[in-house]
Amino acid sequence: MAEYKKAIFAGGCFWCMVKPFDQWDGVQQVISGYTGGHVENPTYEQVKAGDTGHYEAVEITYNPEIISYPEILELYWHQIDPTDDGGQFQDRGDSYRAAIFYSDEAQQEAAELSKQKLAASGRFTKPIVTQILPAATFYPAEEYHQDFYKKNEQEYKEDRAKSGRDEFIEENWK
């Protein structure tokens, strides 16, 4: 029986970060939530207000025998603007910044290597500013945020269309 592992990423609004990972073989679960802050059990309203220090993030539970952490990192880079440290797309502010949260030395090394490779690729003219940080407590978001793209398909599509995320991905990851 496989031992599942976890990966935590922030990439702007967590609604837009679930579906891209949820569709891959080996990914067991993707949970929307909050991490990196100083308040225990924060609410969406607290995080959105910007007073808790948390990032909106996703926690991905995966089977490393089917999908590796480096493969998940590659998927992650393709979902964000790694040159933007003020948020992601239409979502602005500290809670919407992009970051990779590592839980052990192997994840840290893989994340640093993937960031270096991206920077060296010349794909972006601006510096890669996505932070790589030690994992902190991950707090699942309220139930109505979980699997939002499935539960609220039309609102999800409209929000994603307004964000500019898909145009950025198309332009930069052809």
N, C-alpha and C positions, 0 to 999 in steps of 0.2 A: 504494500500500500504506500502510495506517495506521501511525502511530507510536504504539506502546503507551506508557502512562504507569503510574505506580505510586502508590498511596495506602496509608498505614500508619495503622492505628487500633488502640487498645487499648480493650477493653470488657468486662473480666472474663475469664472462662474462654474461651480461644480456640476451644474446641470449639463454643461457641454463637455465635461470630462469623463462622464460615465460611459456613454454609448461607444466611443471609439475603442475602449478596452473591453467592454462587455461582450463584444462580438467575436473574440478570439478564442480558439481552442486552447484549453489549459487554464483559462481564467475562470475561476469558480464564482467569484463575487466581486462587485465593485460597490463600495459604500461611500456616499457623500458625507462629508463631515468637516470638522474644524481641527486644526492643529497649530502648534507653535506659539500659543499665547500664554497669558498669565492668569486667566480666570478658569476655575473649574466648571465643567458642564455649561459652557456658554450656549446661549440661544442664538438663533439666526439674527434676531433684532440687535442683540449686543454686538455680534461680530460685524454686522453690516454698519453699525454706528461707528465702528473703528476704535472702540475703547478697550478691546480685549487683547490685541496683539496677534490674534489668530489669522490664519490663512483659510480660505475655503479650499478644501482638498478632497482627494479621493484616496481611499484605501483599497488596494487591489489584492485579493487573495488568489494566488495562482499555483499551478503545479509546475515546478521547475523541470520536470521530466518531459513536459510538453512545450512549454514556452519559457525561455530563459530571462533572467533579469536584464541582460543587455538587449534582448529583443523588445522587452517592455520599455526600456529607456528609449530605444529608437522610435517606438510608437509615440511616446511622450513628446519628444522633440517635434514631431510632426503635427502636434496639436496646439502649439503655443507660438508666440512671438518671443524668442529667447533674447531679443535685444531691448525689450520694454521692461523697465523696472518700476513703472508707475501703475501697473495693473495689466489687464489683458483685454485688448479690443475695446468694446464699449464700456467694459467694467473697469472703473478707475478706483484707486485707493489701495492701501496696504493689504487689505484682506483679499484682494484679487491678484496680488503679485504671483509670479511663477517661482516655484522652488521644488527641489528634489529633497526628500527627507530620507536619509539612510538609517538603517537599523543596525548595521554591523560594518566592519572594515571592508569586507568584500563588496558590499553595496556602495560604500563611499568610493572605493577605488574604481569600480565600474562606472559610477556617475562622473567622477572627475575625468576619466579617460574619454567617455562619450562627449563630454563638454569640450575637451581639448580637440578631439577629432572634428567636432562641429565648427569650432573656431578656426581650425586650420583648413577647413574645406573651402573657405572663400565664398560660401553660399550667402553670407550676410556681410554687408559693408560696415555695419555698426558692431561694436563689441557684444559678445554673449554675456549677459548680465544675470542670467538665472542663477540663483544661489543654490548651493548644495549644503544642507544643514543636517545636524543630528536629529533623528526622529524624537518627537515629544509625544505626550499623550494624545491619542486620536479620539475625538469625541464624535460619534455618529450624529448627523444632523437629524432634525425632526423627520418623522415618517413621511410627510408630504413631499419632502425633497428626494426621497429614495426612488430610484428608477423613474425620475420625472419624465424622461423622454418616452417611456411606455405609458405612464398614467395620464399624461397631459400632452398627447402627441401634437396637437395643433399649436398650443402655447409654446411648446418646445421649439417647433419648427419656426414660428414667428420670431421668437427671441433669438434663435441662432441666426436667422436670416438678417436681422437688424444688427447683429454684433460685428459683422465684417470678418469673422473668423474663417469662414469657408473661402472667401475671396483671397485672404492671406495665405491659407494653406495651398490653394490652387496655384497662386502666383509663385510661392517659394518652394513648394515640394512637388513640382511636376514630375 
